[in-house]
Amino acid sequence: MIQDKISHADIIYVGEGNTYQMMKYWRKHGVDKIMKTGLDNGAVLCGSSAGSIAWFHAGLSDSWKSEKNPEKLIKVNGLNYIDALLCPHYDTEIHRQLAFKKLLKRTKQIGIALDDLCAI
């Protein structure tokens, strides 16, 4: 059922949430492979926050933040349809700027910092 919907979709939009848990769930249940059929069939892939990270090699996520550590950020691997690292909320969550710069120093990949309310 979900495979038919995704493989025949014109647009696949993924919203906000816990990027780490989403990618873990997708891989466990084969959603990652189903998403590839949507891509192969020409669907427009889009999303916000966690949903934008999904399409990239990886992204900077707050999936492990807590009350004790509200600014904790981690690198979460996406589906690698776009060979770059993504950092959403770059302008509104200032702690992401330094964390993203540090992440980029440890890799040779392209990094894209995305402000809120903008698209690429």
VEXNU-756165 format. One record per residue (C-alpha): z negated, x, y negated; residue number from 0. Coordinates in steps of 0.25 Angstrom, whole numbers. Example, Ala and Ser with C-alpha at 12.3 -4.5 7.8 and 13.67 -1.06 7.14 Angstrom:
<atoms>
- -31,49,18,0
- -29,55,4,1
</atoms>
This chain:
<atoms>
- 0,0,0,0
- -4,11,-10,1
- 7,20,-6,2
- 17,9,-8,3
- 12,6,-22,4
- 12,21,-26,5
- 25,24,-20,6
- 32,13,-27,7
- 24,14,-41,8
- 32,17,-54,9
- 19,22,-60,10
- 6,28,-54,11
- -5,28,-63,12
- -19,34,-59,13
- -31,32,-68,14
- -44,39,-71,15
- -55,42,-62,16
- -60,53,-53,17
- -49,63,-51,18
- -55,70,-40,19
- -59,58,-32,20
- -45,52,-34,21
- -38,64,-29,22
- -47,65,-17,23
- -45,50,-14,24
- -30,51,-16,25
- -29,63,-6,26
- -38,57,4,27
- -30,44,5,28
- -16,49,3,29
- -14,44,-11,30
- -10,57,-16,31
- 2,57,-6,32
- 5,42,-10,33
- 5,46,-25,34
- 16,56,-21,35
- 25,45,-17,36
- 24,38,-30,37
- 27,51,-37,38
- 39,53,-28,39
- 44,39,-31,40
- 44,42,-46,41
- 31,35,-50,42
- 26,39,-64,43
- 12,46,-61,44
- 2,44,-72,45
- -13,43,-74,46
- -25,46,-83,47
- -36,55,-81,48
- -38,57,-66,49
- -25,50,-64,50
- -17,60,-72,51
- -23,72,-65,52
- -19,66,-52,53
- -4,70,-54,54
- -7,84,-58,55
- -10,96,-49,56
- -25,95,-54,57
- -33,91,-66,58
- -46,92,-73,59
- -55,81,-69,60
- -69,76,-72,61
- -70,70,-58,62
- -83,78,-55,63
- -90,75,-68,64
- -104,70,-68,65
- -115,66,-77,66
- -121,80,-76,67
- -108,86,-78,68
- -99,76,-86,69
- -88,87,-90,70
- -86,93,-76,71
- -71,94,-73,72
- -64,98,-60,73
- -50,101,-56,74
- -44,90,-47,75
- -31,92,-40,76
- -21,81,-42,77
- -8,78,-35,78
- 0,89,-41,79
- 12,81,-45,80
- 11,89,-59,81
- 8,104,-57,82
- -2,105,-68,83
- -17,103,-71,84
- -21,91,-80,85
- -33,89,-89,86
- -35,74,-94,87
- -44,71,-105,88
- -42,84,-111,89
- -45,80,-126,90
- -56,70,-123,91
- -65,78,-113,92
- -66,91,-120,93
- -73,98,-108,94
- -59,97,-101,95
- -52,106,-110,96
- -60,119,-107,97
- -61,115,-92,98
- -46,113,-92,99
- -43,126,-98,100
- -52,133,-88,101
- -44,126,-77,102
- -31,130,-82,103
- -36,145,-83,104
- -38,145,-68,105
- -24,140,-64,106
- -9,142,-68,107
- -6,127,-68,108
- -2,120,-81,109
- -13,112,-87,110
- -11,99,-95,111
- -22,94,-103,112
- -21,79,-106,113
- -28,72,-118,114
- -33,58,-116,115
- -22,47,-120,116
- -10,56,-118,117
- 0,57,-107,118
- 10,67,-101,119
</atoms>
